[in-house]
Amino acid sequence: MADSMNEFAALLDEYDYDSPFRGQILKGVVLAADDHEVMLDVGLKRDAFVPRTDLDRLDEDVIESLTPGAHVRAYVMQPSNADGELIVSINKGLELEDWEQAENVLGDDSIVDVKVVGTNRGGLLARYKRLTGFIPMSQITSIARFSSDYEMNQAKNDLVDDHLDVKIIEVDRLRNRLIFSERSAQSQLQQIAMSNLEVGQDVEGRVVGLVDFGAFVDIGGVDGLIHISKLDHRFVDHPGEILAIGDEVLVKIESIDEEKERISLNRKVLLPDPWENLEYSESDLVTVNVTNIVDFGVFVSMPNGLQGLIHISNMQSLDTNNLRNMIREGDELLAKIISVDAERQRIGLSLDDVSVDEQEAWMYARREDDADAIEAAEAAAEVTPEGSAVPTTDMAGTPEEDITPTAEVAETAETEETE
């Protein structure tokens, strides 16, 4: 009789409703919830159960929302376990919602925030909601190209737990494949930032890179380049002479190429022009610094930042056939101004027009300055941190000038030693 009843119940179940299958998504209403499991009404003859192992995967705010009457989506894990119970997963149901949202994000080309949760040989693992995706190395801009695998791995490990702005570039739910691109996101953000800039605009920026040909400056999320010729009115051999990483600078936007994502900047045009109030005239003696040696002469920088030229014809007092052996970049020279062309912004100087007396007076003044500097340094070395002078003392603490023996004392000491 019992066997007949079981068979009848099985047939009733089969015809009264469709049997659930693994992977099916069911709509449920919470009937009861405790720390061990949650019971759901999923519209079938049987209630569904969410086990503790699944609850442990849920965020705290989700667990708090599982009160009687709450609506959830459940993923069928086991249509019937050993006890005949229908086992479902709320976590898997939420993951399905995340996959659907990822597909929507892929379609509308928007930028999302992800958290780096790990690394592998090919790139970074990142968390998007409840899904784990992958950022290939070719799509990462937060890591520079390094010369060794060790440096690369260290840079990747340093990003773990950081948040990155990325775009979703591939979604394949069946293959559990979710691919992100930081490079695409940065490119889009740069285009947005560039669209808010205008040629001729003066902007504040921060120096983020120095190269031989100029300085890269971040001007609100997008980098621009100040060419070395646009850094200063004076001659600049390398940007590091006047700028450092992290410096704040005011620049003018000269050109914007949105297609190539390039912005040209000018710092020089916003600096005071020394040619507007020229301090020099012909026959003035000036101390100059050698900045560049060429076949036809020597370029020098002047005290106010202007650049001048000492033509080789005006330095016949030197062996011009071996000029680079006699003068080096950075040398200080005394020169006389022989021409000033404000319209063409050129200054000509001469070494030959400096008289012997003028040269000797200049060299004497330099020696005096050097002596004063040495004396000041020595005086500073003899001062304690509190600012009080430290006299030279003997072991008893008596100042050195107070223990110099007189002739009489010296003679007495010599007599006693003889006796």
Secondary structure, DSSP 4 states (H G I P E B T S, - for coil): -HHHHHHHHHHHHHHHSPPP-TT-EEEEEEEEE-SS-EEEE-SSSS-EEE-HHHHTTS-HHHHHH--TT-EEEEEEEESS-TTS-EEEEHHHHHHHHHHHHHHHHHHHT-EEEEEEEEEETTEEEEEETTEEEEEEGGG-SSS---SSHHHHHHHHHHTTT-EEEEEEEEEETTTTEEEEEHHHHHHHHHHHHHHT--TT-EEEEEEEEEETTEEEEESSSSEEEEEGGGS-SS--SSGGGT--TT-EEEEEEEEEETTTTEEEEESGGGS--TTTT----TT-EEEEEEEEEETTEEEEE-TTS-EEEEEGGG-TTS-GGGHHHH--TT-EEEEEEEEEETTTTEEEEESTTS-HHHHHHHHHHHHHHHHHHHHHHHHHHTB-TTS-B---B-TT--BGGGSPPPHHHHHHHHHHHH-
